[in-house]
Amino acid sequence: MRPLVALFLVGCPFVGEDRLAGIRDADGDGDPAEQFGGNDCDDGDPLVSSLMTEDWSNDIDDDCDGNAFDQDGDGYLRGTDCDDTDATVNVERTWYADEDGDGVVGATPYVACIPEDGSSADPGPDCDDQDPTVALVTLFRDADGDGYGDPATTTTDHCEPVEGWVPTSGDCDDTDPEQRPGASWHDDADGDGFGAEQVASVGCERPTGRITDDSDCDDRDASVHPGASGEQLHDGVDTDCDDGSELPELACGPTPIDVYPDDIQSRLSSGGDCQALVLHVDAARPVYGPIVLPDDARISLVGAPFEAVAFGTPIGGVAISGAPALLQIEKATFVGWDTAVAVGGGSVTLSEVLVDAGEVVRADALADELTIYDSVFSGVDLVYDPDWAGPGTFDDVLVERSFVASAVAPHAVLDGGRSSTTWRDLVIANSAATVSLLTVPVGPTGRAITIEDLWVQDSLGRALEAELRDQDALALNDITLVGNISVDRGLVAVTGSGGATLGVSGFSARQNTMEVFSGVLSDLREQAMFDFGPGTGTLQDVWLLGNVTGESWLFQGKGTGSNLLFAGTGERGFRFNGAMDHVTVVGFGEGVPSVDGISLGLRLSDAIVADLGTDFPEVLVRMDRVMIAPGSAVTCGPNDADCLTGVDPMLLRYDRAAPSELWDLRVGPDSPAIAPRATCTFAGTACDLGGLTPVNAPIAYADTDGDGMYDTWETQFFGDVASCGPAQNPDGDGYTNVEEFASGTLPTAADFDLDGLPDGAPDGVGGTWDDAPWDPSGG
């Protein structure tokens, strides 16, 4: 078989090695064609092979790597790629520049193939890319959402606040939204969870006992707060703080109708004789009036809650007129009218009404009832005075919880009713009347007249005048008169029948003056500043202090009295028929009588008598258990029992040369007037003398902290019993507080007598102190 093979080979063309190499690498570029295992993608072109370097300027795949159009390999071909040498730059796209060169790109986009220096493909947080000084804000975590962040938790990755982060720090507790800088804190004195409207303090941290709520309308009463139950009518207490009406619904049962200034008159004219109108504020016409009420109608006009309803500001005229059978007005203000309400009869009730100037109520005929609750009258001519307003007189008058300021009445500011009168929680200040501020007219017998919680201050004219008849009963409870002036007449005058009775409990009058201009002194000498009339009286806790009476008596009456204080300024004292116990009589009788028993006589017991210039008439006055201070002209008589002369009662602060408002007629802790039984001057009995002794006024002598100073004294000067101790000297006058208490000087005034020297005793080291701190002439 071998010879046959040889013959076959001999008959075929012969290809040598050179010839074979030329076939494989036809273009001779050293790289065989791909079909012969080489990498030459174009074996007809010696400039194209895997051995060549790519020439990116032509359209030939010079290095046979399959890429002739994407030099940077970014997937974008030449002609599309705007920079085929940089894989990061290919086509036009959105960029964000750093226009102000502060190293932080802004959020304004631009389109380009090649970005400007400092640009970024992502928007930056530069807050103002036109201003290199404006950079990222510092944000603080605001976990409690109160607008203030935790200063310890910050970020600078944002230009503007984002949810949960704020640019303001300073939160002292980022878990409590109430605790924040500038928070207003309110007292919750009654502990009901609702705070008083008044701001108590401002600051971030919660003060003990204070809250941010300010919706409590009475922080003295835990039962009064928003949403509270138990609302009652006529009590002057807005229990649930909703500003709701205190008036009862009309008995005729009308459906309340909302009205506005422009439609109230048409509603009154067409609405029948029983209407309940709720008055609203209208921005287009903000004020009401004048309006005319239907005759014989029953009308209720009530301002809507929390809306300031006002009856206009005209020049004169009557705001509400007519002759209704019953009229109720609540939550309304009257400004600039001659008369706020003029009615022809029936009954009138005012609640939460403010009247500025003019008359409050005028009745042109006999009327049934005048009732006033929780109202304020400022600068009015009068509240109600039938002598001035016309022939009408309300049969019954009730005024509760009201305030009268700067009234100037031609006769009386407020007149009582013919059948009954009740004045309660009434304040009159800076007012004047030619007759009396308050007048109770004569009426049928057997009336009950009650005046309680009355305060009259800095006013001109007689404060109270009442004309009584047989079986009338007048009760005066908790009456205070301060700084008033009466001219040619007493300040309080109760006249009429001796068959009437008078009850007085808690009557205080101080620094009042009775001026005399008539020159008829003989008549005035029989008058008294406080004349409780011919009726039999029962007096309890009556304190008359520092009143100037001129030639008149300070006080006169008859009956019985207990816990009485009469301290004058050198004029006549008092005239009384009956028995008085626990009495202090100081500072009368400079040549004129200080006490007179009139005709039936006076029995004075358990009393302190000091600084009187004339003796008591022995025949008319009997003294039992009476202590007479040294220097008084009074002497004990043969019929007086347990009467001692020349025993110092140790009054805390009294001197005629000192202003009466500085007097303190309580006795000191070591006074013989309140000595225990074992050391009492009066054998066999405990001493309890004077009008301010523990039995009658226990709080006046309380010393709960045992520091030698009465609690009321400490509270008067320091606000409480704990703020200033007995050894302290806050006014720097050389006296400690307990020494000031004992000496009768003031712990808050370094120079009590205004002589230019501190009150204390000489300090022993050359200091000049006052040897007589009560006497400016004493050095």
PyMOL commands that set and color helices and strands:
alter all, ss='L'
color gray80, all
select helices_A, chain A and resi 2-10+17-24+34-36+264-270+386-389+521-524+660-662+672-674+677-679+698-701+711-718+737-743
alter helices_A, ss='H'
color red, helices_A
select strands_A, chain A and resi 93-96+109-112+137-141+150-158+165-166+184-187+201-202+210-211+257-259+274-279+287-288+291-293+298-303+310-311+318-322+326-335+339-343+347-363+367-373+376-382+394-405+408-409+412-415+420-429+432-440+448-457+460-468+473-482+485-487+492-496+501-510+513-515+528-531+536-547+553-568+574-586+595-596+602-610+621-628+641-645+651-653+664-667
alter strands_A, ss='S'
color yellow, strands_A
deselect
rebuild
show_as cartoon
